[in-house]
Amino acid sequence: MTLLLSLFLLFNLFAAEDSWRGFRGNGDSHTEAKNLPLDWSDKKNVAWSAALPGYGQSSPVIWRDRIFLTSVQGDKKEKLLVFCVDFKSGRIIWTGEHAATFTMKDTNTVSKAAPTPAVDREQLYAFFESGDLFAFDHKGKELWSRRLTQEYGDFKNGHGLGSSVALTEQAVIVLIADRGECYLFSVDKKTGKNLWKIALPSSASWASPLVTKFQGGWQILISSSGRAAAYEANNGKQLWEVNGLKGNVIPSPSVDGNVVVIGSSDKGSNLAIRLGGEGEVTEKNIVWRATGATANFASPLIHRGRVYFVNKVGVIFCLDLQSGEELWHTRIDGECWASPLAAGDRIYFFTIEGKAIAIRADNKFEKLAESELSPDGSRVYGVAAVDNALLLRCGRKLIKVSSKER
């Protein structure tokens, strides 16, 4: 009985949803977290609201009782900030400040700490649009760093970079989609040294790479300014590509089984691609193209056989994953920069002004609740979900909404 009890406790310890490891969690905006709040306001279900140093567009990442975030400061974003927040209280535990290798005048049209960091059991990986890549332990000690502009040349994208890092078991995956040198590379988690690096066609994009398992191997999927492609995660070898896309510069790809969905501001470039094959597969692997749906900032969400897109004016489109048939569409009050979140039979959408809507995951539109917070003049950029709580990242503050204390 003692052994069985120990195994039961061990299973539940690791089954608990107490971590949100990177951009869109595991890259798909899904959570198994229990007891998430359905609705909230400034006076309801807000556990705390914490002012943050600098300004940041990155999403929070969580490892158990610690939240990690990034920001930038200065007229030219010359200060890079990495900090850790206590999950229970919202108190900042530690802050690290670093000088940016590559600077750009801070305006309303450039990225501000846009790449979301990633965290695993031992380390935190933070990447900035300055080309500075860091690894820290959970207590804030720097383990290694890279200066990409010094190594490979200055960036030439006038709006900055926004691509977040992705993780494999051994590596940090970084996509530089720039009008100058464009490349995808894999960095050893322990040493910070390249495992491989490949050149890509020049492009300007904020979309993030997605690591997925297919037919027993790990692949990296990218959607970047005109093309979508897959690469072997262990060596960077290109597997296939789809060309002729337009407007796929911000939404990141989403995958379900053997299908990857691409989001774009161009109607004809929102599509589903069948994984597999070699070389140019534009004619062979496209399963469907959406006729009306578009995605401007938020990445498409796949959940329970449906795909959800949201465009720049707040129109949500729900499509059948297999056929691409539009099941319904509706307009919400505000545009969404944060990607929608799937949690069981609920889908959450978050507007930049602090409003949120929860709908039922179904073939018909059904609104479950509406919520609203005050982001104090900044915008809602990203969310994270763990048991009993949602974390909303605004430019200058972090808000924890909770059904109860974890």
Backbone hydrogen bonds, N-H to C=O, Kabsch-Sander energy under -0.5 kcal/mol:
donor,donor_aa,acceptor,acceptor_aa,energy
5,L,1,M,-2.7
6,S,2,T,-2.3
7,L,3,L,-2.5
8,F,4,L,-2.3
9,L,5,L,-2.5
10,L,6,S,-2.6
11,F,7,L,-2.6
12,N,8,F,-2.2
13,L,9,L,-1.9
14,F,10,L,-1.8
15,A,11,F,-1.8
16,A,12,N,-1.3
18,D,16,A,-1.6
20,W,62,I,-2.0
23,F,165,V,-0.5
25,G,22,G,-2.2
26,N,24,R,-1.0
27,G,24,R,-0.6
28,D,24,R,-1.1
29,S,24,R,-2.4
31,T,342,A,-1.8
41,S,44,K,-2.1
44,K,41,S,-0.9
47,A,45,N,-0.8
47,A,400,K,-2.2
48,W,400,K,-1.1
50,A,398,L,-3.0
52,L,396,R,-3.1
55,Y,72,V,-2.0
56,G,395,G,-1.8
57,Q,112,K,-1.9
58,S,113,A,-1.0
61,V,68,F,-2.0
62,I,20,W,-2.8
63,W,66,R,-2.7
64,R,18,D,-1.4
66,R,63,W,-1.6
67,I,85,V,-2.7
68,F,61,V,-3.0
69,L,83,F,-2.3
71,S,81,L,-2.0
72,V,55,Y,-2.2
73,Q,79,K,-2.0
77,K,74,G,-1.6
79,K,73,Q,-2.3
80,L,78,E,-0.5
80,L,98,H,-3.3
81,L,71,S,-2.8
81,L,79,K,-0.5
82,V,96,G,-2.4
83,F,69,L,-2.3
84,C,94,W,-2.5
85,V,67,I,-3.2
86,D,91,R,-3.2
87,F,65,D,-2.4
90,G,86,D,-2.3
93,I,84,C,-3.0
93,I,91,R,-0.5
94,W,84,C,-1.0
96,G,82,V,-3.6
98,H,80,L,-2.5
100,A,78,E,-2.5
104,M,76,K,-1.4
106,D,75,D,-3.2
107,T,105,K,-0.6
110,V,107,T,-1.0
111,S,159,H,-1.7
118,A,125,Y,-2.1
119,V,21,R,-2.5
120,D,123,Q,-2.6
124,L,136,F,-2.7
125,Y,118,A,-3.2
126,A,124,L,-0.5
126,A,134,F,-1.7
128,F,132,D,-1.8
131,G,128,F,-2.1
133,L,131,G,-0.5
133,L,146,R,-2.1
134,F,126,A,-2.9
135,A,144,W,-2.2
136,F,124,L,-2.6
137,D,141,K,-2.0
138,H,122,E,-0.7
140,G,137,D,-2.0
143,L,135,A,-3.4
144,W,135,A,-1.2
146,R,133,L,-2.7
148,L,131,G,-2.8
148,L,146,R,-0.5
151,E,147,R,-1.7
152,Y,148,L,-3.3
153,G,149,T,-1.5
158,G,156,K,-0.6
160,G,157,N,-1.6
165,V,116,T,-1.0
166,A,173,I,-1.9
168,T,171,A,-2.5
172,V,187,V,-2.5
173,I,166,A,-3.6
174,V,185,F,-2.5
176,I,174,V,-0.5
176,I,183,Y,-3.2
177,A,175,L,-0.7
178,D,176,I,-0.8
182,C,200,L,-0.5
183,Y,176,I,-1.7
184,L,198,I,-2.1
185,F,174,V,-2.4
186,S,196,W,-2.6
187,V,172,V,-2.6
188,D,193,K,-3.0
189,K,170,Q,-2.6
192,G,188,D,-2.4
195,L,186,S,-3.5
196,W,186,S,-1.2
198,I,184,L,-2.7
200,L,182,C,-3.0
203,S,178,D,-1.5
205,S,177,A,-1.7
205,S,203,S,-0.6
206,W,249,V,-4.5
207,A,249,V,-0.8
210,L,221,L,-2.3
212,T,210,L,-0.5
212,T,219,Q,-2.6
214,F,217,G,-3.2
217,G,214,F,-1.8
219,Q,212,T,-3.4
220,I,231,Y,-2.8
221,L,210,L,-3.2
221,L,219,Q,-0.5
222,I,229,A,-2.4
224,S,227,R,-2.7
225,S,248,N,-1.6
227,R,224,S,-0.7
228,A,242,V,-2.3
229,A,222,I,-2.2
230,A,240,W,-2.0
231,Y,220,I,-2.0
232,E,237,K,-2.8
233,A,218,W,-2.3
235,N,232,E,-0.5
236,G,232,E,-2.4
239,L,230,A,-3.2
240,W,230,A,-0.9
241,E,279,G,-2.3
242,V,228,A,-3.1
244,G,226,G,-0.6
245,L,226,G,-2.1
249,V,247,G,-1.5
254,S,261,V,-2.0
256,D,259,V,-2.7
259,V,256,D,-1.6
260,V,273,I,-2.7
261,V,254,S,-3.6
262,I,271,L,-2.8
265,S,247,G,-1.5
266,D,246,K,-0.6
269,S,266,D,-1.8
270,N,267,K,-1.1
271,L,262,I,-1.1
271,L,269,S,-0.8
272,A,288,W,-2.2
273,I,260,V,-3.0
274,R,285,N,-3.3
275,L,258,N,-3.2
279,G,239,L,-1.8
281,V,241,E,-2.5
281,V,279,G,-0.6
285,N,281,V,-2.9
286,I,282,T,-0.6
287,V,272,A,-2.7
287,V,285,N,-0.6
288,W,272,A,-1.0
290,A,270,N,-3.3
295,A,264,S,-3.1
296,N,310,V,-0.9
298,A,336,C,-0.8
301,L,308,Y,-2.3
303,H,306,R,-2.8
306,R,303,H,-1.1
307,V,319,L,-2.7
308,Y,301,L,-3.1
309,F,317,F,-2.3
311,N,315,V,-1.9
314,G,311,N,-1.7
316,I,314,G,-0.6
316,I,330,T,-3.4
317,F,309,F,-2.8
318,C,328,W,-2.8
319,L,307,V,-2.8
319,L,317,F,-0.5
320,D,325,E,-2.7
321,L,305,G,-2.4
324,G,320,D,-2.5
327,L,318,C,-3.2
328,W,318,C,-1.4
330,T,316,I,-2.0
332,I,314,G,-2.9
334,G,332,I,-1.6
336,C,311,N,-0.6
337,W,335,E,-0.5
341,L,348,Y,-2.1
342,A,29,S,-2.8
343,A,346,R,-2.7
346,R,343,A,-1.7
347,I,359,I,-2.3
348,Y,341,L,-2.8
349,F,357,I,-2.4
351,T,355,K,-3.1
352,I,335,E,-2.5
354,G,351,T,-1.4
356,A,371,S,-2.3
357,I,349,F,-2.1
358,A,369,A,-2.5
359,I,347,I,-2.6
360,R,366,E,-2.5
361,A,345,D,-2.4
362,D,360,R,-1.3
368,L,358,A,-3.2
369,A,358,A,-1.6
371,S,356,A,-2.5
372,E,40,W,-1.3
373,L,354,G,-1.8
378,S,375,P,-1.5
380,V,352,I,-1.3
381,Y,379,R,-0.7
381,Y,393,R,-3.0
382,G,393,R,-1.1
384,A,391,L,-1.6
386,V,389,A,-2.2
387,D,17,E,-2.8
388,N,34,K,-3.2
389,A,386,V,-2.3
390,L,401,V,-2.6
391,L,384,A,-2.8
392,L,390,L,-0.5
392,L,399,I,-2.8
393,R,382,G,-3.1
393,R,391,L,-0.5
394,C,392,L,-0.7
394,C,397,K,-2.9
395,G,379,R,-1.0
398,L,50,A,-2.4
399,I,392,L,-2.4
400,K,48,W,-2.6
401,V,390,L,-2.6
401,V,399,I,-0.6
402,S,45,N,-2.5
403,S,388,N,-1.9
404,K,388,N,-0.8
